[in-house]
Amino acid sequence: MVQEPPFNGEWCPFCNLYLASLQKHLAELKAKVVTLVDITTELRHYNRATHRDMSTTEKRGLKLIVLSVTGNKYARKLGIVWKMPEILSPVFKTLGHDLVESNGDDSFELPMPVSLLVDGKGMVRKAFVDPDFTEGLELETALEWINTL
C-alpha cells in the first residue's frame, strides 16, 4: 500500500496525525502481508538538518518505509500535483517553513494526498484521493481493500 504523500513535511499537522495512525496499526497491516510505503517531497538532507540529524521517521519512531521523491516526479505521473497560490509563500516562511529549501525546487507545488493499494505485480487495484489534505483513507476501508486481494 502506498501513501502519497500523506507526509508533505514535518510542518503539516494533518500529515503527522495520519502517520501516527498508520504507525499505530502497522502490526495489523503487516499481519495481512502488506508493506506500507509513505512518499514525501521533503528532501532527506533537509529533514535531517532541521531535526538535529534525525529524520522524521527516527524522530517519531516510525517503522514504516518513507521514500523521498523530489520534484513531485511520482505525483506528476499520478496527476495529483497542486500548484499553491504564491500568496501562501510568505505565510509558510513566516511560520518557519521554507518549501523551496525543504523540497529542493521553487515550484511551490505539493502532491494531493492519495492512498493506493498496489498488488504484488505493481498494479494499482484501489485508489483514494481527496484534494482536501485534512482527509485521508480510513483504516477500516484500507483493510477492506486489502481483504479483496
DAFENDA-V828643 format. One record per residue. N is the residue number from 1. RES is the residue in one letter. NEAR is the number of other ideal C-beta (glycine too) atoms within 12 Angstrom. D_FIRST is the distance of its C-alpha to the first C-alpha in Angstrom with 2 decimals. Layout:
N:RES:NEAR:D_FIRST
N:RES:NEAR:D_FIRST
This chain:
1:M:39:0.00
2:V:40:3.81
3:Q:42:6.79
4:E:42:10.07
5:P:45:12.16
6:P:44:12.40
7:F:45:14.44
8:N:43:17.33
9:G:39:19.60
10:E:32:21.46
11:W:32:23.70
12:C:29:21.34
13:P:18:21.85
14:F:22:19.25
15:C:34:16.54
16:N:27:17.93
17:L:19:18.07
18:Y:35:14.44
19:L:37:13.53
20:A:25:16.10
21:S:27:14.70
22:L:38:11.25
23:Q:28:13.42
24:K:19:15.65
25:H:26:13.21
26:L:26:11.47
27:A:14:13.85
28:E:20:13.10
29:L:28:9.39
30:K:18:10.70
31:A:12:13.40
32:K:22:11.24
33:V:14:10.31
34:V:31:6.64
35:T:21:6.15
36:L:39:5.06
37:V:29:6.33
38:D:44:8.64
39:I:37:11.00
40:T:43:14.58
41:T:44:17.75
42:E:42:19.90
43:L:27:21.75
44:R:26:21.45
45:H:17:25.24
46:Y:27:25.76
47:N:31:23.56
48:R:20:25.47
49:A:17:28.78
50:T:23:28.45
51:H:21:27.41
52:R:10:30.04
53:D:12:28.10
54:M:17:25.04
55:S:29:21.63
56:T:34:19.81
57:T:29:17.56
58:E:17:20.90
59:K:19:22.72
60:R:26:20.37
61:G:15:19.75
62:L:28:15.96
63:K:21:14.44
64:L:33:10.95
65:I:25:10.75
66:V:35:12.12
67:L:25:13.10
68:S:31:16.10
69:V:30:16.46
70:T:24:19.98
71:G:21:21.72
72:N:33:18.77
73:K:22:18.53
74:Y:26:14.91
75:A:31:15.48
76:R:21:18.66
77:K:17:17.11
78:L:25:14.99
79:G:16:18.24
80:I:32:17.17
81:V:29:19.71
82:W:27:22.15
83:K:19:25.59
84:M:26:26.90
85:P:13:30.63
86:E:16:32.76
87:I:9:34.49
88:L:18:31.51
89:S:21:31.95
90:P:15:34.87
91:V:17:33.17
92:F:25:30.27
93:K:17:32.93
94:T:11:35.09
95:L:16:32.28
96:G:14:31.85
97:H:27:28.67
98:D:25:29.41
99:L:34:26.48
100:V:21:28.47
101:E:22:28.72
102:S:35:25.23
103:N:36:23.44
104:G:25:26.08
105:D:22:27.27
106:D:16:29.47
107:S:23:27.51
108:F:26:26.91
109:E:28:23.65
110:L:39:20.27
111:P:41:17.04
112:M:32:16.43
113:P:37:13.46
114:V:36:10.65
115:S:37:7.26
116:L:33:5.66
117:L:32:4.53
118:V:26:5.62
119:D:19:8.09
120:G:12:10.08
121:K:8:12.35
122:G:10:10.26
123:M:12:10.88
124:V:21:9.19
125:R:22:9.84
126:K:24:9.45
127:A:25:9.82
128:F:29:11.28
129:V:28:13.62
130:D:20:16.68
131:P:17:19.23
132:D:13:20.20
133:F:29:18.43
134:T:15:19.48
135:E:19:17.22
136:G:32:13.59
137:L:31:11.41
138:E:17:13.15
139:L:27:11.66
140:E:13:13.77
141:T:19:12.34
142:A:33:8.70
143:L:21:10.44
144:E:17:12.51
145:W:26:9.87
146:I:28:8.64
147:N:18:12.42
148:T:13:13.10
149:L:20:11.71
